[in-house]
C-alpha cells in the first residue's frame, strides 16, 4: 500500500529539514503540490553537482498542468559553499537510498507516478525503471558512460578511478569557480564518476536477463552530446526492448550546439528553452 497524502507530506518535511543553513537558498528540495493527492505526481531527479533548481522550469510547467512535482536534493548536493568537498564521500548506495526514499514519498502524493531525471538523475530514473513499477520513466541524457570513452574501456576506467586518488576536477578548466549557475558546483570528484558508472554497469547486467518493472520508458538523448555516451544508452534500450511487454521509446534533441546540460534554466543562450520543445510533450503525456 502506498503511503497516504499526509504521510507523504511528512516524508517531504523530513527532506526539507535536511536543508539547513549550509544549503544554498535555491539548492534545497522542492515540492510543488495542490493541497491534495493528484492524479499524477512527477518525481524529478537532478544531475551530478547540480541541485533541484536545475529542474525548476520543468517542475513549474508540470505543476501548472495539474501535476504534483517532487524534486529531492540528492546527498551531498546543493551546498552554499560551492567548493565543498562533501561529494568526496558520495557512494552509489547513498544515491540509491535517496532515490528509494523519494519514490516512497512520491507514491503518496499522486495516484500514478512518473519519474524523470537528467544525467546522473537519468541513470537513477532508469534504475527505478528496472526495479520498481511506476507509470512512466523519462531518462534525459542518462549517464551510462562517458562521451568519447569506448564502452569496452568503461570497466577499465572505473577500476582506475577507484584505484587512483579521489581528486576534484573542474567542469570548466578555464572559468573554474566562476562557472555559473551558483546553485551548482563547478567541480566534481573522480570517485563520484566511478560510483555512478558502477550503478550503470550493474543495471546493464541485470537488463540483459530481467525485464524492467516499469513497462513504459522514454529515453531522450542529445544529438550534440558532449558529456555522456549515447551508444551506451542505446545498448540498454536494446536490452530492455528484447523483453516482451516492454516499451522503450527513443527520442533525440537536435539542433543544439555541443552541450550536455540541456535542462538548466539559467544557462545562457536559451539552451534549455530549445530543449524543452522536445522534453515537455514527453513529460506532459499522460497516455493510458
N, C-alpha and C positions, 0 to 999 in steps of 0.2 A: 504494500500500500504506500502511495506517495505521501509525504507529509502534508498536513493541511496548510492553508494560507498563513495563518498566524504563526505556525511553527516555522514556515519558510521565512517569514519576516524576522523572526528571532534568529534564524540562522544567518540571515544577512546582517543583522545587528552585530553578530559575532565577528563577521568580516570587517564591518565598519570600525569596530573598536580597535582593530589592529592598526588602523590608520592614525597613528599618534602624531605628536609634534615633529617627528623625524621625517614624516611623509610630505611630499610636495603638495601644495594646495590643490593642484589639479592631478595628483598622482594616485589618489585613493580609489577604492572600489566604488562602483556606480550602480544604482538601481533606479530605473525609470518605471514606475508602476501606475496603476489606475485605481488603487484602493480596493481591489477585489481580484480574485483569480480570473484571469483572462483566458479566452480560447487557446491562445498560444503564448509561450514565453520563448524568447531568444536569448541564449547564452552566448556571449561574445568573449573570445579569448585573445588577448593581445600578444605581441611578439617579444622576442628577447630584447632586454634593456629598455623596452618601451613601458607604457603604463596604460591604464584604462582609457585615458584621454585619447589615445591613438584611435579608439573605436567610437569616439563621442559623436561624430557626424552620422555614422551608420546607426548608432543607438537612437539618436533623436528622430531619424527618418522612420525607423521601425516603430518607435513609440507613438509617433503621430499617426501611424497606420493601425493603431489599436493593440499592439503587442506590449507585453511586459518585457523589459530588457534588463538583463543582469550582466554586468561587466566586472568580474572579480580582478583584484590586483594579485598577480602571481607572486610567489615567495621571492623576497629579496629585491623587488622592483619598486619603483615609484618614490624613492627617497629624495628628500630635499637636497642632500649632498650628492651632486651628480657624479662625483669621483669616489663614491662609496666603494668599499671592497666587499660588500655583502654577497655579491654573486659569486665570489670565490668559493663559497661553501655550498653552492646550489648543486643538488643531486637530482637524478631522474626521479627517484621515489618522492622527493618533495613536490615536484611538478605534478606527478600522477595523483598524489594525495590531495593536493589543492584542487585538481580537476574533478575528482570524485566528490569532494565537499561541495563545490559549486553546482555540480549536476544535481545533487540531492536537494539543494535549496531551490534550484530552478524547477524541479518537478512539483514543488508545492505552490509555485507561483502561476502556473498555467496548466491547461488541460492537456496540451501537447507541447513537446519540447523540440525546438530547432537549435542546433549547436553550430556556431560558425567561429572560425579562428583564422588568424593571419600568421604566416611564417611558423615560429615556434607554436603559436596558438593553433595554427592549421594542423600541425603534427598532433597536438593534443586532441583536436577535434576528430582527427582520423583514428586516434587511439580509442576515443569514445565510440566511434562508428563500429570498430572491431569488437568491442567488449560490451557495449550497452545498447539496448533497444530505445531509440528515440525516433521522432517523426522524420527528421531530415538533418543531415550533416553537410555543411558547406565549408570546404577547406580552401583557403585563399593563399596561393603561393606557399604551400606547406613545405616545411624544412625537413626533407627526407634525405638530403645530400647537399654537398657544396657545389656551387656552379664551377665549372671548369675542372673539377676533380672527377676522374673516371669512376664509375660505380664500382669497378673491380678494385679500386685503390682505397675505397672508403674505410674498409676494415683496418687497413694499414694506417690510415690517417688517425682513426680513433685510438688505436694502440699507441701511436706516437704521442698523441695529445695527453693520454693518460700517464705515459712514462716520463714525459718531459715536465719541467717546472710549469706550474699553473700561472701564466703571465697574462697581463691585460694588454690588449691591442686596441688601437684607435679605429673606429669605423671610418673616419676621415683623417688620414695621417697629416693632412695639411691644416685643416681647421681645428683638429684635436678638440679641446674642451670648449671651443667656440661653436661647435656644431649645434644646431637647433633641431627640434624644439627643446625647451629646457625641462620638460616633464619626463624626458627620457635620458638615458646615459650615453655619453659619447664614446664609451669603450666597453669591451666585453672580455671576460676571462676565457682562456682557451679550454679549460676543463668543462665549461658550460656547453661548448660546442660538442665535446665528446659525449657528455651526458645526453644531449638531445639526439645525437646520432645513435647512441645506444638504444634509446626508445624506438627510433626509426627501424633499426636492424631487427629488434625483437618483433615489431609489428609486421615487418616484411616476411619474416619466417612464419609467423602464425597465419598470415593471409594466404600462404601457399597451400595450407591444409584445411583451413577453417573459414567458413563463410562469415562475413561481418554480421553482427547482431542487428545493425541498422540496415534496412533494405534500400533506402533512398539516400544516395550520396552524390553531391555535386562537388567537383574539383575545378578550381579556377586557376589557370596559370597565366603568367605574363610573357607574351612573346618576346619582350625585350628584357627578360630577367637577367639580373647581374649577381644575385645572391644565392639562390637555391638551384638544385639540379632538377630541371623539368623531366629529364629522362627517368630519373628515379620515381618521380610522381606517376608517370605513365606506366611504369612497371607494376606499381602497387595497384593502380586502377585495373590493369590487365589481370592481375591475380584475383582481385575481387570479382571482376566480371566473369571469370571462369566458373564461379559457383552459381548454381541455379538460384533464381528468385532474387538476385542482387542486381540493382540498377545503379550504375555509376555513370553520371553524365559529366563529360569533359567540356570545359569552356576555356576560351583564350581571350585575354585582353590584348588588343592590338593597337598600334598607332602611338604608343608611348615612347619617349626616349629611353635609353638604357636606365633601368631603375629596379628597385626591389620593393621599398615601402610605398605601396600604391594606395594605402588607406588613410595615412596620417593627414588630417585636415589642415595642419599648419605647415605642411611642406610647400615651398614656393612653386610657382608655375602651374597652379591649378591641376596638379597631377592627380590628386585624389578625385576631384570632381569628374575628371575624364574617365577614371577607372570605375566610378560609381555607375556610369551608364551601363556597364556590363553587370556589376555586382548587385545593384538594387533590385532589378527584376527577378534575379535568382533568389535573393533573400526575402522579397515580398511574396513570392509564390507560395500559396497555401494549398497546393494541389492535394486532392483527396487520394 
